[in-house]
Amino acid sequence: MSSVPAAIDPSRLPAHVAVIMDGNGRWAKQRGGLRIFGHQSAITAVRETVEAAAELGVAYLTLYAFSTENWGRPKHEVMALMQLLVHTIRQETPTLLKNGVRLQAIGETTQLPEACQRELAEAMELTAGGSRMTLVLALSYSGRWDLAQAARQLAREVAEGKRRPDDVTEEALAGCLATAGMPDPELLIRTSGEQRISNFLLWQLAYTELYITDLLWPDFRREHFLEAIQAYQRRERRFGKTSEQLTVS
């Protein structure tokens, strides 16, 4: 295992890092290849990011792997992505198990092909005992879907008399989101230079620090993840307070 760089303070690590893995298609196009070539080439970036996060001691790492909107892409690309997902989960599960990484998924996973659902369920069951880090795959996920399904759940509870309307608090809504039980991300990394959050974790990103790099995702490596952590640690997280208030013990 690699050691934690001296420039990183282990006591100030973000508990939860989220990543928008963007730029696979552009990376492939620059090289004269099909978009799926970019997705295939991105596996190394995923592997190094997961390993770096686990080595540092990050508790949760969420990767935006497939959005609800991605279903609108050309059918051949979607099917190729699903096949790649099955292959990658099957290939990487032994490594996750060895390194104590627990796999979870958020999103409308019932929309995935049956083969994907089976591989995902098996991998999550096999790695359920992992206590070093939780790797969360956002699959067929969108922030608006997450908020809508949480609102429906709360509405049902109110209609059934299990909850009063006044009991629908911020905490209650957060408890119905797909990420219930997880800390909100403290750092969001987005590759490809695009400056938007693309319908990802809309509620959860309220106070998240954003780190945007022009690198396309297939080129992202361990050192780039460490650079993002260092940038995060140089920032002052005030949560609406003033700097002076933070210095008062």
Sequence and secondary structure as in RCSB ss.txt:
>XXXX:A:sequence
MSSVPAAIDPSRLPAHVAVIMDGNGRWAKQRGGLRIFGHQSAITAVRETVEAAAELGVAYLTLYAFSTENWGRPK
HEVMALMQLLVHTIRQETPTLLKNGVRLQAIGETTQLPEACQRELAEAMELTAGGSRMTLVLALSYSGRWDLAQA
ARQLAREVAEGKRRPDDVTEEALAGCLATAGMPDPELLIRTSGEQRISNFLLWQLAYTELYITDLLWPDFRREHF
LEAIQAYQRRERRFGKTSEQLTVS
>XXXX:A:secstr
     TTS GGG  SEEEEE   HHHHHHHTT  HHHHHHHTHHHHHHHHHHHHHHT SEEEEEEEEGGGGGS H
HHHHHHHHHHHHHHHHHHHHHHHTTEEEEEES GGGS HHHHHHHHHHHHHTTT  SEEEEEEEEE HHHHHHHH
HHHHHHHHHTTSS GGG  HHHHHTTSTTTTS   SEEEE TT  S TTSSTTTTTT EEEE SS GGG  HHHH
HHHHHHHHTS   TT  HHHHH  
